[in-house]
Amino acid sequence: MLELDLVSDSTREFRILCLGAHCDDIEIGCGGTLLQLAQTVKNLSIHWVVFSSTPQRAQEARNSANAFLYNVPQHTIRIHEFRDGFFPSLSAELKECFEQLKLTCSPDVIFTHYRKDLHQDHRMIAELTWNTFRRHLILEYEIPKYDGDFGTPNTFVPLADTLCQEKIRYLMQFYESQRNKPWFCPDLFSAVLRLRGMEADASTRYAEAFYCRKIRLRVSS
């Protein structure tokens, strides 16, 4: 399988925008990839934005984000308080939030929700991402859920087992409020990583998967 380097020039700042509807979405969807980038990219800058939270979950999200971004010297964490489950009816307010974000952030790559996600909040964030950032590389991550909306991703990031375990450990450590949910457990997170690793034929056996809907390739002479 042909591999493409996400970071082509390690000498300049590489800017990432992470968007999550809820407090644990970014970590579940692309946490391993962010840990990998933090290990390998020196000039990394990450803007981390969560749109829905409660006071308890907001504190969990900040603690978790700080752990995932520990090796990223340039990072910003923003936690909003839009009402969980009501994003479609808050489209104007969310759109304004995205327009303000566009003025303050010019990312090289954006991690956001899968556009066909069956959770209405996730889907709204994905739609607004594409509506607002029209000239950027966008990678859509996946979130396991009861609805069963996993599709066929076309982009994979192989991950070492140690990074997968670190991702899962942080999720379980920082999101105490979610531990009573039957799907929020290490074996499920590990199973998803193993499944995508198999599909990617990853030598590490594990991977995170994304949907890349538009990419421009440069063919050098």
Secondary structure, 3 states (H helix, E strand, C coil): CCCCCCCCCCCCCEEEEEEECCCCHHHHHHHHHHHHHHHHCCCEEEEEEECCCCHHHHHHHHHHHHHHCCCCCEEEEEECCCCCCCHHHHHHHHHHHHHHHHHHCCCCEEEEECCCCCCHHHHHHHHHHHHHCCCCEEEEECCCCCCCCCCCCCEEEEECHHHHHHHHHHHHHHCHHHCCCCCCCHHHHHHHHHHHHHHCCCCCCEEEEEECCCCCCCCCC
